[in-house]
Amino acid sequence: MRRDGTESAKGRTKFKCPKISFAGGKFCTYDHFLPDGDEHYIVNFPFIENEYYYDILLSFGDKCECLEPLHIRAKMKQKIYDIAAIYSN
């Protein structure tokens, strides 16, 4: 538990990313990349559940999809929905 009373979950997120668009090696090493067909990688991305890491995940935009864990995927969906709501008017 951190000083502010919140917990920080350490772990990995799993992403599906197009081979042509993913700038691999910037956030994790290539040994975390697994081929997924001819067009994608599955990437095990090191992740600490805080705003900094969510910002990194959001920076991939529509180029990558968070597959798991499901609670991180759900929080990503909520953040994306909140961003879209800002631009809805």
MARMINU-171649 format. One line per 4 residues: number of its first residue (from 0); their letters; for each residue x, y negated, z of N, C-alpha, C. Coordinates in Angstrom, 3 decimals, always signed. Example, Ala and Ser with C-alpha at 12.3 -4.5 7.8 and 13.67 -1.06 7.14 Angstrom:
% MARMINU-171649
0) AS) +13.190,+5.690,+7.800,+12.300,+4.500,+7.800,+13.200,+3.300,+7.800 ~ +12.850,+2.250,+7.080,+13.670,+1.060,+7.140,+12.900,-0.030,+7.870
//
This chain:
% MARMINU-171649
0) MRRD) +0.834,+1.176,+0.000,+0.000,+0.000,+0.000,+0.879,-1.240,+0.000 ~ +0.476,-2.241,-0.781,+1.239,-3.481,-0.867,+0.836,-4.420,+0.265 ~ +1.608,-5.480,+0.429,+1.339,-6.464,+1.484,-0.031,-7.107,+1.378 ~ -0.532,-7.265,+0.153,-1.829,-7.916,-0.021,-3.009,-6.978,+0.218
4) GTES) -2.730,-5.736,+0.639,-3.779,-4.782,+0.967,-4.267,-3.951,-0.199 ~ -3.759,-4.205,-1.396,-4.169,-3.418,-2.548,-3.176,-2.297,-2.787 ~ -3.642,-1.283,-3.455,-2.766,-0.165,-3.778,-2.297,-0.284,-5.213 ~ -1.091,+0.179,-5.453,-0.532,+0.180,-6.798,-0.385,+1.624,-7.247
8) AKGR) -1.119,+1.991,-8.284,-1.035,+3.351,-8.801,+0.118,+3.426,-9.787 ~ +1.044,+4.306,-9.530,+2.135,+4.529,-10.476,+1.822,+5.788,-11.267 ~ +2.140,+5.757,-12.518,+1.909,+6.927,-13.329,+2.203,+6.643,-14.777 ~ +1.452,+7.316,-15.623,+1.651,+7.158,-17.046,+0.290,+7.018,-17.699
12) TKFK) +0.255,+6.222,-18.744,-0.917,+6.170,-19.603,-0.555,+6.885,-20.893 ~ -1.532,+7.459,-21.505,-1.313,+8.161,-22.768,-2.002,+7.363,-23.866 ~ -1.240,+7.051,-24.915,-1.706,+6.249,-26.029,-1.626,+7.014,-27.323 ~ -2.525,+6.674,-28.226,-2.418,+7.138,-29.611,-2.105,+5.904,-30.435
16) CPKI) -0.969,+5.905,-31.105,-0.489,+4.732,-31.835,-0.091,+5.110,-33.251 ~ -0.440,+4.254,-34.218,+0.013,+4.509,-35.595,+1.537,+4.461,-35.682 ~ +2.107,+5.385,-36.414,+3.565,+5.435,-36.554,+4.126,+4.174,-37.179 ~ +3.420,+3.603,-38.113,+3.961,+2.460,-38.846,+3.949,+1.170,-38.026
20) SFAG) +3.065,+1.054,-37.026,+2.913,-0.224,-36.348,+3.486,-0.262,-34.934 ~ +3.815,+0.863,-34.364,+4.249,+0.871,-32.970,+5.735,+0.563,-32.859 ~ +6.051,-0.494,-32.123,+7.449,-0.887,-31.910,+8.015,-0.063,-30.763 ~ +8.263,+1.178,-31.025,+8.722,+2.091,-29.991,+10.077,+1.720,-29.435
24) GKFC) +10.303,+2.169,-28.224,+11.570,+1.934,-27.576,+11.601,+0.661,-26.750 ~ +10.624,-0.216,-26.951,+10.608,-1.462,-26.201,+10.152,-1.238,-24.762 ~ +9.153,-0.394,-24.559,+8.593,-0.162,-23.237,+8.878,+1.224,-22.685 ~ +9.271,+2.133,-23.527,+9.647,+3.476,-23.085,+10.556,+4.078,-24.152
28) TYDH) +11.259,+5.124,-23.799,+12.207,+5.723,-24.729,+11.490,+6.675,-25.688 ~ +12.140,+6.961,-26.793,+11.529,+7.787,-27.819,+11.249,+9.215,-27.358 ~ +11.860,+9.662,-26.267,+11.538,+11.010,-25.794,+10.132,+11.078,-25.192 ~ +9.452,+9.933,-25.045,+8.067,+9.899,-24.584,+7.075,+9.947,-25.754
32) FLPD) +7.590,+10.030,-27.002,+6.754,+10.031,-28.204,+6.554,+11.462,-28.687 ~ +5.310,+11.829,-28.921,+5.001,+13.134,-29.495,+4.243,+12.912,-30.792 ~ +4.676,+13.523,-31.888,+3.940,+13.357,-33.146,+2.512,+13.880,-32.999 ~ +1.567,+13.165,-33.608,+0.168,+13.576,-33.624,-0.308,+13.447,-35.069
36) GDEH) -0.023,+14.460,-35.839,-0.327,+14.410,-37.266,+0.703,+13.562,-37.999 ~ +0.374,+13.168,-39.218,+1.303,+12.400,-40.054,+1.279,+10.904,-39.768 ~ +0.221,+10.430,-39.108,+0.050,+8.990,-38.983,+0.167,+8.434,-37.571 ~ +0.193,+9.269,-36.558,+0.159,+8.765,-35.190,+1.182,+9.451,-34.285
40) YIVN) +1.476,+8.761,-33.206,+2.209,+9.325,-32.075,+1.284,+9.345,-30.872 ~ +1.514,+10.274,-29.985,+0.971,+10.192,-28.634,+2.148,+9.736,-27.785 ~ +1.954,+8.650,-27.047,+3.024,+8.044,-26.262,+2.649,+8.081,-24.793 ~ +3.531,+8.637,-23.972,+3.355,+8.597,-22.527,+4.080,+7.368,-22.017
44) FPFI) +3.305,+6.359,-21.672,+3.794,+5.036,-21.329,+3.872,+4.890,-19.813 ~ +5.041,+4.529,-19.252,+5.117,+4.317,-17.804,+4.200,+3.160,-17.405 ~ +3.461,+3.317,-16.315,+2.437,+2.345,-15.972,+2.288,+2.191,-14.466 ~ +2.283,+0.943,-14.032,+1.932,+0.592,-12.658,+0.663,-0.238,-12.780
48) ENEY) -0.342,+0.105,-12.031,-1.632,-0.534,-12.192,-1.629,-1.939,-11.582 ~ -1.247,-2.908,-12.421,-1.303,-4.318,-12.046,-1.497,-5.148,-13.313 ~ -1.736,-6.435,-13.159,-2.043,-7.291,-14.308,-0.918,-7.326,-15.343 ~ +0.320,-7.295,-14.892,+1.458,-7.311,-15.826,+1.373,-6.135,-16.803
52) YYDI) +1.123,-4.944,-16.281,+1.068,-3.765,-17.149,-0.197,-3.743,-18.001 ~ -1.319,-4.213,-17.450,-2.520,-4.327,-18.288,-2.271,-5.299,-19.439 ~ -1.558,-6.400,-19.174,-1.233,-7.353,-20.238,-0.381,-6.708,-21.331 ~ +0.540,-5.831,-20.925,+1.338,-5.114,-21.928,+0.431,-4.238,-22.787
56) LLSF) -0.464,-3.488,-22.147,-1.366,-2.620,-22.907,-2.246,-3.438,-23.841 ~ -2.764,-4.566,-23.360,-3.608,-5.418,-24.200,-2.824,-6.026,-25.361 ~ -1.517,-6.217,-25.173,-0.711,-6.826,-26.240,-0.617,-5.936,-27.479 ~ -0.903,-4.658,-27.355,-0.900,-3.765,-28.511,-2.120,-4.000,-29.405
60) GDKC) -3.117,-4.710,-28.882,-4.312,-5.032,-29.665,-4.999,-3.793,-30.196 ~ -5.379,-3.844,-31.457,-6.073,-2.711,-32.072,-5.113,-1.685,-32.667 ~ -3.840,-1.824,-32.379,-2.832,-0.908,-32.932,-2.692,+0.378,-32.136 ~ -3.105,+0.355,-30.874,-2.987,+1.538,-30.025,-4.247,+1.708,-29.206
64) ECLE) -4.522,+2.942,-28.837,-5.692,+3.271,-28.030,-5.247,+3.984,-26.765 ~ -5.697,+3.481,-25.627,-5.422,+4.155,-24.362,-6.320,+5.389,-24.276 ~ -5.714,+6.561,-24.135,-6.477,+7.807,-24.070,-6.747,+8.242,-22.637 ~ -5.778,+8.075,-21.765,-5.929,+8.477,-20.367,-4.865,+7.811,-19.514
68) PLHI) -5.065,+7.762,-18.228,-6.178,+8.296,-17.456,-7.468,+7.515,-17.702 ~ -8.597,+8.160,-17.447,-9.886,+7.589,-17.802,-10.199,+6.302,-17.051 ~ -9.740,+6.160,-15.801,-10.038,+4.916,-15.079,-9.261,+3.735,-15.664 ~ -8.071,+3.985,-16.216,-7.318,+2.924,-16.893,-8.017,+2.583,-18.209
72) RAKM) -8.459,+3.606,-18.925,-9.201,+3.390,-20.172,-10.456,+2.562,-19.912 ~ -11.187,+2.883,-18.837,-12.412,+2.141,-18.498,-12.090,+0.691,-18.154 ~ -11.006,+0.461,-17.418,-10.636,-0.911,-17.072,-10.208,-1.681,-18.321 ~ -9.518,-1.020,-19.243,-9.143,-1.658,-20.510,-10.405,-2.072,-21.280
76) KQKI) -11.387,-1.188,-21.334,-12.634,-1.510,-22.023,-13.289,-2.741,-21.405 ~ -13.300,-2.807,-20.068,-13.913,-3.940,-19.399,-13.158,-5.231,-19.708 ~ -11.831,-5.170,-19.683,-11.028,-6.353,-19.993,-11.270,-6.817,-21.429 ~ -11.352,-5.888,-22.358,-11.606,-6.228,-23.764,-13.000,-6.832,-23.911
80) YDIA) -13.978,-6.263,-23.219,-15.331,-6.808,-23.239,-15.327,-8.238,-22.700 ~ -14.627,-8.477,-21.595,-14.549,-9.813,-20.999,-13.910,-10.824,-21.958 ~ -12.878,-10.386,-22.676,-12.234,-11.263,-23.663,-13.199,-11.569,-24.801 ~ -13.879,-10.547,-25.298,-14.836,-10.752,-26.400,-15.960,-11.695,-25.974
84) AIYS) -16.388,-11.624,-24.729,-17.466,-12.484,-24.235,-17.050,-13.956,-24.282 ~ -15.786,-14.232,-24.061,-15.296,-15.619,-24.120,-15.525,-16.198,-25.515 ~ -15.363,-15.377,-26.543,-15.466,-15.831,-27.933,-16.831,-15.608,-28.550 ~ -17.797,-15.178,-27.776,-19.106,-14.842,-28.335,-19.944,-16.079,-28.668
88) N) -19.597,-17.227,-28.159,-20.387,-18.452,-28.424,-19.710,-19.336,-29.430
//
